[in-house]
Amino acid sequence: MASQRKVTYPVFKKNQPDDSYKFQPLPEPPGKYPFHLDLHTVIPAISAEKMVFHMVGDTGSLYGGNFQRIVAGEMRKQYQEVHDLEDKPQFLYHLGDVVYTFGEAANYYPQFFAPYRDYPGPVFAIPGNHDGDINPAGTPYKSLDAFMKVFCDVESRPVPFSGDVDRKSMIQPNVYWTLETPLANMIGLYGNITKFGTITEQQREWFIRELKNARLQGPGKALIVCVHHAPYSADSNHGASSYMIEFLESAFTESGVHPDIVFSGHVHNYQRFSRHYANGSIVRFIVAGAGGYDDLHSLVMEGDTNFAADSTLTEQVRLEQFCDNRHGFLKISLEKAGKAVKLTGEYFSIPHEIRPGETPSVLTDTFQISCSGGI
């Protein structure tokens, strides 16, 4: 009898309930439309030739936070051990679910401020579903109240609930926004608190505008899209999101622009997909949601009747690499390469078979693409 194998393609979880009633209104943006933040405002000395940064999602932890602290510590070590400024990670871009299970202010000290106490760089973020969820048994508050105070402030200042940690608030202009850097436009979306994501029509119109705007800036910049809910996944907890696939593909079609790469969290593992389009272009879709939450999500086994494939949505999608049994994080490098930008991604994982804290992170996957700034 042949041994069971894990699937090598995205899958969709069957018989999922409609949870659209959970949708929460978005907070008023503190910044002005079109919600851009120039990285020079936060890091004046950022290089125009090479830029290195970390990416991770789903770092919040309810059960002691062992792996959350290790992941944060390994990123800190990479920051501190590199002496050449151009090779040093300069910031962290968080892919959502900073805290669990609800986005209360009280969750931010144990799940964010304390674990990232010694991370030397700024932290940018898009919200995840748990960041926007509301505790029905808690003191009344609005969705994303705490997230806004930490990441979307009108000025950088101490956060009232940061405890003894000296990390000031970030000045992002909105919960969906674009980080403008010398080498990339990074468009961050907010998928609200439903399991498979919900994007408002206003945000969709903004997103299409941002895609077109990025194309106008030419091939000298990479075009990166970040959204918490993973469009493609082969995991056994969430599976892929048909809503997010259809949203992104319709926006790409309407704008006439495809990004170079899409990063997501939500699923607690690492997966690297490529989608091949009829014009010959390829877009990578990366899931990096193993940043600290204790329970990891394994890939679906072939023959699992709780999941199904859908060739109409995923026929041209390939799962190229995954790591579903270790926590980890990404280090992304962007570097000028003639008129294009070379993007190198490295995924580092934490060995679980050795007691946490004894063994450093291990390079588990590497990928490289030439970015055109909108295909």
C-alpha positions in Angstrom: 0.0 0.0 0.0 1.5 3.4 -1.0 2.1 5.8 1.7 0.0 9.0 1.8 1.5 12.1 0.4 0.9 15.8 1.0 -0.9 17.7 -1.8 1.2 19.8 -4.2 -1.5 22.3 -5.1 -3.9 24.7 -3.4 -7.0 23.2 -1.9 -10.3 24.6 -0.7 -12.0 23.6 2.5 -15.5 22.3 2.0 -18.8 23.3 3.7 -17.5 26.5 5.2 -20.1 28.7 7.0 -20.9 32.2 5.8 -19.2 34.5 8.4 -19.7 37.8 6.5 -21.8 39.0 9.5 -18.5 39.4 11.4 -17.3 42.2 9.1 -16.3 45.3 11.0 -16.3 48.9 9.8 -12.9 50.4 9.1 -11.5 53.2 11.4 -11.1 56.7 10.1 -7.6 57.0 8.4 -5.3 59.4 10.2 -3.4 60.2 7.0 -4.4 61.8 3.7 -5.5 60.0 0.6 -3.9 58.2 -1.2 -2.3 56.8 2.0 1.4 56.8 1.1 4.3 56.7 3.6 7.8 57.5 2.3 10.3 55.2 4.0 12.7 58.1 4.2 10.4 59.7 6.7 11.2 56.8 9.1 14.6 55.7 7.9 16.3 58.8 6.3 19.5 56.9 5.4 17.8 54.0 3.5 19.9 53.0 0.5 18.7 53.5 -3.1 21.0 50.6 -4.3 20.2 47.8 -1.8 17.5 47.3 0.8 17.1 44.4 3.2 14.2 43.8 5.6 12.3 41.1 7.5 8.8 39.9 6.9 6.7 37.7 9.2 3.0 37.1 10.1 1.0 35.6 12.9 3.5 36.3 15.6 1.0 36.7 18.4 0.9 33.8 20.9 -1.6 32.9 23.7 0.4 30.0 25.3 3.6 31.4 26.7 5.1 32.7 23.5 8.2 30.5 23.3 8.5 30.4 19.5 7.4 34.0 19.2 10.3 35.1 21.3 12.8 32.8 19.5 11.6 34.1 16.0 12.0 37.7 17.2 15.4 36.9 18.7 16.7 35.4 15.5 15.6 38.4 13.5 17.3 40.6 16.0 20.5 38.6 15.7 20.5 39.0 11.9 20.1 42.8 12.4 23.0 43.0 14.9 25.5 40.6 13.4 25.8 42.3 10.0 28.1 45.3 10.0 27.8 46.4 6.3 24.9 48.8 6.3 23.6 47.7 2.9 23.4 44.1 4.0 21.8 44.8 7.4 18.0 44.3 7.7 16.6 47.8 8.2 13.0 47.1 9.3 10.3 44.5 9.8 7.1 44.4 7.7 4.4 42.5 9.7 1.8 40.5 7.7 -0.9 40.7 10.3 -2.2 38.9 13.5 0.1 40.8 15.8 -2.1 39.7 18.7 -4.6 36.9 19.5 -7.4 36.2 20.0 -8.9 39.7 20.0 -7.3 43.0 19.2 -7.4 44.4 22.7 -4.9 46.9 24.0 -4.1 44.5 26.9 -2.8 41.9 24.4 -0.1 44.1 22.9 2.4 44.1 25.8 2.8 40.3 26.2 2.4 39.5 22.5 4.2 42.4 20.8 6.0 44.9 22.9 7.8 42.5 25.2 8.9 39.9 22.5 10.1 42.7 20.2 11.6 44.8 23.0 15.1 44.4 21.5 14.4 44.3 17.8 16.4 47.3 16.7 14.5 48.5 13.6 11.1 50.0 13.0 8.1 47.7 12.6 5.4 48.4 9.9 2.2 46.3 9.7 -1.0 45.4 8.0 -3.8 44.2 10.3 -4.8 40.5 10.4 -8.3 39.2 11.3 -7.4 38.8 14.9 -6.1 42.3 15.2 -9.5 43.6 14.2 -11.7 41.1 16.0 -13.5 42.3 19.1 -13.8 40.5 22.5 -17.6 40.4 23.2 -16.9 39.8 26.9 -14.5 42.7 27.2 -14.8 46.4 27.9 -16.4 47.9 24.7 -14.0 49.2 22.1 -14.0 49.6 18.3 -12.3 47.2 15.8 -8.6 48.0 15.4 -8.6 50.7 18.2 -5.4 49.3 19.7 -3.8 48.6 16.3 -4.3 52.2 15.2 -2.6 53.5 18.4 0.4 51.2 17.8 0.8 51.5 14.0 -1.4 54.3 12.6 -0.7 57.3 14.8 -0.5 60.9 13.6 2.9 61.2 15.2 5.5 58.9 16.7 5.1 58.9 20.4 5.0 56.6 23.5 2.1 54.0 23.4 0.0 54.1 26.6 -0.1 50.3 26.9 3.6 49.5 25.9 4.6 49.0 29.5 8.3 49.3 30.1 9.2 49.0 26.4 10.5 52.1 24.6 9.0 51.5 21.2 7.0 54.5 19.9 4.0 54.4 17.7 4.4 54.1 13.9 2.9 56.7 11.6 1.2 54.7 8.9 -1.6 56.7 7.2 -4.2 54.0 7.2 -4.9 50.3 7.7 -4.5 49.9 4.0 -1.6 51.9 2.7 1.5 52.0 0.5 5.1 52.1 1.7 7.1 54.0 -0.8 10.8 53.0 -0.8 13.7 53.7 -3.3 13.5 50.1 -4.6 9.9 49.1 -4.2 6.3 50.1 -3.8 4.8 47.9 -1.1 1.0 48.0 -1.2 -0.6 46.7 2.0 -4.3 45.6 2.0 -6.7 44.9 4.9 -8.9 41.8 4.6 -11.0 42.5 7.7 -11.9 39.7 10.2 -13.8 37.2 8.1 -12.0 33.8 7.7 -11.3 34.2 4.0 -11.2 38.0 3.8 -13.5 40.8 2.8 -12.4 44.0 0.9 -14.6 47.1 0.7 -15.4 48.6 -2.6 -13.6 51.8 -1.6 -10.4 49.8 -0.8 -10.7 48.0 -4.1 -10.9 51.2 -6.1 -7.8 52.5 -4.1 -5.9 49.3 -4.8 -6.5 49.5 -8.6 -5.3 53.1 -8.5 -2.2 52.0 -6.6 -1.4 49.3 -9.1 -1.7 51.7 -12.0 0.4 54.3 -10.1 3.2 51.8 -9.5 3.3 50.9 -13.3 3.8 54.6 -14.1 6.9 54.7 -12.0 8.6 52.3 -14.4 10.7 49.2 -14.1 13.2 50.7 -11.6 11.0 49.6 -8.6 9.6 46.3 -7.5 5.8 46.0 -7.0 5.0 44.1 -3.9 1.5 43.4 -2.6 0.8 42.3 1.0 -2.5 41.0 2.4 -3.0 39.0 5.5 -5.4 36.4 4.1 -3.5 34.0 1.9 -5.0 33.6 -1.6 -3.4 30.2 -2.2 -2.8 27.6 0.4 -2.6 23.8 0.7 -3.0 23.8 4.5 -5.5 21.8 6.5 -6.8 24.6 8.7 -7.9 27.4 6.3 -7.1 26.2 2.8 -7.1 28.7 -0.1 -9.4 31.7 -0.3 -11.5 31.8 -3.4 -12.7 35.2 -2.4 -9.1 36.6 -2.2 -8.1 34.9 -5.5 -11.0 36.4 -7.3 -10.5 39.8 -5.7 -6.9 40.0 -6.7 -7.3 38.6 -10.2 -10.1 41.0 -11.0 -8.1 43.9 -9.7 -5.1 42.8 -11.8 -7.2 42.5 -14.9 -9.0 45.8 -14.4 -5.8 47.7 -13.8 -3.8 45.9 -16.4 -1.0 45.4 -13.9 0.3 42.3 -12.1 2.6 42.7 -9.1 6.0 41.0 -8.9 5.1 39.1 -5.8 2.3 38.8 -3.2 3.1 38.1 0.5 0.5 36.8 3.1 0.2 35.3 6.5 -3.0 33.9 8.1 -1.9 30.3 7.5 0.6 29.2 10.2 3.3 27.8 8.0 5.5 28.7 5.0 4.5 28.1 1.4 5.9 29.4 -1.9 3.6 29.3 -5.0 4.0 30.5 -8.5 1.1 31.5 -10.8 1.8 31.3 -14.5 -0.2 33.7 -16.8 -1.1 33.3 -20.4 1.3 36.1 -21.5 4.2 34.2 -20.0 4.6 36.2 -16.9 4.9 34.6 -13.4 3.8 36.0 -10.1 5.0 34.5 -6.8 2.7 34.1 -3.9 4.3 33.6 -0.5 2.7 32.5 2.7 4.8 33.3 5.8 2.5 32.9 8.8 4.6 30.8 11.2 5.9 33.8 13.2 5.1 32.6 16.7 1.5 31.3 17.2 2.0 27.9 18.9 -0.1 25.7 16.6 1.2 25.2 13.1 -0.9 24.2 10.1 0.2 21.1 8.3 -0.5 20.6 4.6 -3.5 18.5 3.5 -2.9 14.8 2.7 -3.9 13.4 -0.7 -7.4 11.9 -0.5 -8.7 14.1 2.4 -12.4 14.4 1.6 -12.7 17.7 3.6 -10.9 19.5 0.9 -11.2 19.9 -2.9 -9.2 21.3 -5.7 -10.6 23.9 -8.2 -8.9 23.9 -11.5 -10.8 27.0 -12.6 -9.0 29.1 -9.9 -5.7 27.2 -9.5 -4.9 25.4 -12.8 -1.8 27.6 -13.4 -0.6 27.6 -9.8 2.3 25.5 -8.6 3.4 24.8 -5.0 7.2 25.1 -5.2 8.3 24.8 -1.6 6.9 24.6 1.9 7.7 24.2 5.6 4.8 23.2 7.8 6.5 21.8 10.9 8.6 24.7 12.0 8.2 28.4 12.9 10.2 30.9 10.9 10.5 34.2 9.1 11.6 35.8 5.8 14.6 38.0 5.0 14.0 40.0 1.8 16.7 41.7 -0.2 16.1 44.2 -3.0 19.0 45.3 -5.1 19.4 47.4 -8.3 20.2 45.2 -11.3 20.5 47.5 -14.3 17.1 48.9 -15.0 15.3 46.2 -13.0 15.4 45.2 -9.3 16.5 41.8 -8.1 14.5 40.4 -5.2 16.0 37.6 -3.1 13.9 35.9 -0.5 15.4 33.7 2.3 13.1 31.7 4.7 14.7 30.8 8.0 13.0 28.2 10.2 13.5 27.2 13.9 14.3 23.5 14.5 11.7 22.1 16.8 13.4 18.8 17.5 16.0 20.7 19.6 15.0 22.5 22.7 14.0 26.1 21.8 16.8 28.6 22.3 19.7 26.2 21.8 19.9 26.2 18.0 19.8 29.2 15.7 17.5 29.5 12.7 18.3 27.4 9.6 18.0 28.7 6.0 15.2 26.5 4.6 14.3 28.1 1.3 15.7 30.6 -1.1 14.1 32.2 -4.2 15.1 35.0 -6.5 13.1 37.0 -9.1 13.8 39.9 -11.4 11.2 42.6 -10.7 9.8 44.9 -13.4 7.6 47.1 -11.2 4.3 45.7 -12.5 4.0 43.1 -15.2 
